[in-house]
Amino acid sequence: MRSKVYEAKTIDEAKSLAVKDFGVEVNDIEFNIVKEIKGFLGIGSKLEVEAVLNVDGIEKGKKYIQMILDFNNIEGFIEKKVRGNNVEFNIDAGEFNGYLIGKNSRNLIALQTLVSTIINNYYEGEDLKVVLVDVGGYKRRKERSLENMAVEYGKQVARTKQTIKLDSLNAYERKIIHNKLSTWKDVKTHSEGEEPNRVLIIEPKF
């Protein structure tokens, strides 16, 4: 959990500083007076106050997803899996799954970014979480499809020695292909250009 020590004139001042630094509600923070620094003749007295985030950041992320569903009047089930610092949420909202995914996965990518940001507000250093948000197993299926495509194109490049350029892929999709071919001895990959026109290159190694 994140923590920080503040030197302030009052406990309320320390609370205000901590809320601003952590970007969370004051009820999510526990405050303890570490030391009272007395000033001369009582003037200039200060407090050392330790602020500690005392809530489960992962549960905060799940509650945020539920809030999004409720706001959009969507009934859905949220499955949570935690393995070490890896946190995975899979949402099943039936006929609304497509809406949550969005065109070119835009809604899903945005949701994962927001949930990851919210969760990692509560952690630092080695405790930071790797967050995956999926809807109806979409990412798993998409990942398998992209890996299969990477293998087919990789074989083609290795056989023909001709470079292949892939466009219309987002950063997440390019990363899957990069990772799948990263250990191949006869092909290599890299990306060129600027978003939204960035392309992935699969080329032979010589």
N, C-alpha and C positions, 0 to 999 in steps of 0.2 A: 504494500500500500504506500501511496505517496504521503510524505510528511514534510513539514517545514517549520522552522522556528522564527517567530517574528518578535521584534522589539517595538513595543507600542506603548502609548500613554495609558490606554484603557483596553479592556478585553473586547469591547465593541469595535475599536479601531483594528485590532488584530483580526477579528471576524471579517470585517470589511475587506482587508487586504487579502485574506485567504480565499474568500469567495471570488475575488477578482483574479487571483493567480490560478486557482484550480478550475475555474469555470463551472462550478457546481453550486447547488443550493447549500445554504448554511447548515441545514439539518443533516447534510451528508458528511459534515466535518465534526470531529471531536476536538475540543480545546482543553489544554492543560497548562496551568501556569507553572513554568519551570523555575523562574526566579523573579523576585521583586527587587528592582534596583532603586534604592532610595536616593533622592536628590538632597542638595544642601538645604537644611531647614524645611524639608518637605517639598521644596521647589524642584521641578524637573524629574520627579519620580517616574520610572518606567517599569514595564513588565516584559519578561521574556515568556512568550506563549508558544507552545508547540501545537500545531494544527495537523491532525491526522485524518485522512479520509477513512471513514469507518463503515463503508457499505460495500456490498458485493458488486463490482463493476459489471460482471457478466450478467447478473440479474437485471441490472439497469439497462443493459443492451436488449435483453429479452422483453422488458417492459416497454421499451421504445418501439420495438417491432409490433407489440400488441396495440400500442397507442395508434400506430399507423393503420393497422387493420380496423380498429374501432372507428377512427376518424372517417374512414372510407366505407363504413358499414359492411365490412367484409368479415365473414365468419371463417376462421382458419385455425389449424393446429400448428403449434410451434414446437418442433423437436430440438432439444439442446444436447450437444455432445461436447465434453471437455476432456482433452488428453494433454496433460502438461500445460503448456502455454498455447495450445491450439484449441480454438473455440469454434464450433460449427453449429449453425442454426439452419434447419430445413423447414420451410413453411409449406403447408399443404392447404390451399384455399379453394380447391375444386375448380369450378368454372372461372374463378378470378385469378388463377395462376398466371394466365397470359398477360393480364393487366399489370400484375406485380413485376413480371419480367420486363415487359415493354419492348418497343422496337429496338432491335440490335442490342438487347439486354440492358438498355439504358437505365430503366427504373431499378433493375436488380443491382447494377453496378453502383448507382447512387445510394441505394439502401445499404449496401455493404460498406461503402465509404463512411456513411453517417454512423452506422452501428459500431464500426471499428473505432471511429473517433470518440464516440461516447464511452465505450468500454475502456479505452486506453487513457481517458482522463483520470482514471482511478489507479493507474499503475505507472511504474517507471523502471528504467534499466532492464535487468534480466527478467522482471515480472511482466513486461509488455506482452500483449496477446496478439497472436496471428488469428484474424477473424475471417471466417467464411460464411456467407449467407447464401443459401440456395432456395429455390422454389420448386417443389414437386420433383426434385432430383434433376432439374434442368441442367445444372452445371456439370453433374456427373456424366450425363448423356452427351452433352456438348464436348466435354473433355475427351471422352472416348472417341467421338467422331473426329475431332481435330487431331488426336494422336494417330488414328488410322490414316487420315489424310496426310499427315507428316511422313509416315512410313512409306506410303505410296509415292509421294513426290520425292522423298529421299532416295528411294530405289531408282526412280526414273533419272534423277540427276546423276547418281553414281554410274548408271548404265550408259547414258547418252553423253555425259560430260557437258550438258547444256544447262545454263542457269535458268531458274524459274523464279518469277516475281509474283507474289500474292498480295493483292490489295483487298479493300473492304473488310479488313480485320481490325478489331480494336486491340488495345494494349494487352488485355487479359488473354485474348486468343493467340496473339503473337508469342506471348510468353510460353504458352503451352507447347507450341511448335518448336520454339527455341530449345526448351527443356528436353523435349522428346529426341531431338537430333543432336544434342550437345555432346554425346559420347561417341557419335559415329566417326569412323576413321577416314571415310572417303567423301563426306560432305560437310559443309559448314553453313551457318546462318547468320544474318545480321539484318538490321532494319535501316531504311533510308527515308529521308524526307521529313516533313513536318505534319503534325496532325491538322486536319483529318485525312490528309493524303499520304500518310506514312505507309510504306510498303515493306513487306518482309522478303528477303532474298535468300534463296536456297541455291548454293553453288558448289561445284566440285572442289575438293582439295587436291592440289597437285604436288 
